[in-house]
Amino acid sequence: EAGVTQFPSHSVIEKGQTVTLRCDPISGHDNLYWYRRVMGKEIKFLLHFVKESKQDESGMPNNRFLAERTGGTYSTLKVQPAELEDSGVYFCASSQKGRGTEAFFGQGTRLTVV
Amino acid sequence: GNSVTQMEGPVTLSEEAFLTINCTYTATGYPSLFWYVQYPGEGLQLLLKATKADDKGSNKGFEATYRKETTSFHLEKGSVQVSDSAVYFCALRRSENSGYSTLTFGKGTMLLVSP
């Protein structure tokens, strides 16, 4: 069974440009999470989908970030316009329906804004 | 709010040395505690977990005990290998009563093991 996959693995963009990150969760997983690690700091929660609905988006830094989950399958995270401080590694994770189940993480997308 | 503090790295050890990576937490309710590991070029993997006080999580020779009295979840291994070189993250999951599971992570500790 395929794990959580993220695209692209690396992205280098200029300040002011737009970037879209994609996450394909494990098939059948209702819960999908986005996290971000800025260099040298902790991994921070961004938001949580249950199927196609945003359950918790308390970690989204500002309105330049837009997350969607089409049909409750894959998810995208768009940053528009990108700023230098958006650089970091963006992780996606998914877990099965229900409380307390294990979250499986993707390899992450390394975003560099120059 | 919830927070996790873990020791600064990198931790540099020789093969077969004893490893301890300290982790303490601040949380309301009764969180579950985790150690995740990120090997070079890979994603985060769950290493071990403990869901209540005094539980011991263990996997691949690593152990950690959930100590509520000291709010700690220190990671230990008796004899490290070069292949254990990775970044280790301590994390907590908010109380089950909150409804859904989101994780609060520490900053990560890089472990470098030399032959």
HADDOCK unambig.tbl for C-alpha pairs under 7 A between the chains (distance, minus, plus):
assign (segid A and resid 40 and name CA) (segid B and resid 107 and name CA) 6.80 0.50 0.50
assign (segid A and resid 41 and name CA) (segid B and resid 107 and name CA) 4.98 0.50 0.50
assign (segid A and resid 42 and name CA) (segid B and resid 105 and name CA) 5.88 0.50 0.50
assign (segid A and resid 42 and name CA) (segid B and resid 106 and name CA) 5.10 0.50 0.50
assign (segid A and resid 42 and name CA) (segid B and resid 107 and name CA) 3.69 0.50 0.50
assign (segid A and resid 42 and name CA) (segid B and resid 108 and name CA) 6.69 0.50 0.50
assign (segid A and resid 43 and name CA) (segid B and resid 105 and name CA) 5.55 0.50 0.50
assign (segid A and resid 43 and name CA) (segid B and resid 106 and name CA) 6.97 0.50 0.50
assign (segid A and resid 43 and name CA) (segid B and resid 107 and name CA) 6.68 0.50 0.50
assign (segid A and resid 44 and name CA) (segid B and resid 104 and name CA) 6.80 0.50 0.50
assign (segid A and resid 44 and name CA) (segid B and resid 105 and name CA) 6.81 0.50 0.50
assign (segid A and resid 45 and name CA) (segid B and resid 103 and name CA) 6.90 0.50 0.50
assign (segid A and resid 99 and name CA) (segid B and resid 96 and name CA) 6.74 0.50 0.50
assign (segid A and resid 99 and name CA) (segid B and resid 99 and name CA) 6.42 0.50 0.50
assign (segid A and resid 99 and name CA) (segid B and resid 100 and name CA) 5.56 0.50 0.50
assign (segid A and resid 99 and name CA) (segid B and resid 101 and name CA) 6.53 0.50 0.50
assign (segid A and resid 100 and name CA) (segid B and resid 96 and name CA) 6.60 0.50 0.50
assign (segid A and resid 100 and name CA) (segid B and resid 101 and name CA) 6.01 0.50 0.50
assign (segid A and resid 105 and name CA) (segid B and resid 43 and name CA) 6.13 0.50 0.50
assign (segid A and resid 105 and name CA) (segid B and resid 44 and name CA) 5.55 0.50 0.50
assign (segid A and resid 105 and name CA) (segid B and resid 45 and name CA) 6.80 0.50 0.50
assign (segid A and resid 106 and name CA) (segid B and resid 43 and name CA) 5.24 0.50 0.50
assign (segid A and resid 106 and name CA) (segid B and resid 44 and name CA) 6.97 0.50 0.50
assign (segid A and resid 107 and name CA) (segid B and resid 42 and name CA) 5.26 0.50 0.50
assign (segid A and resid 107 and name CA) (segid B and resid 43 and name CA) 3.54 0.50 0.50
assign (segid A and resid 107 and name CA) (segid B and resid 44 and name CA) 6.85 0.50 0.50
assign (segid A and resid 108 and name CA) (segid B and resid 43 and name CA) 6.28 0.50 0.50
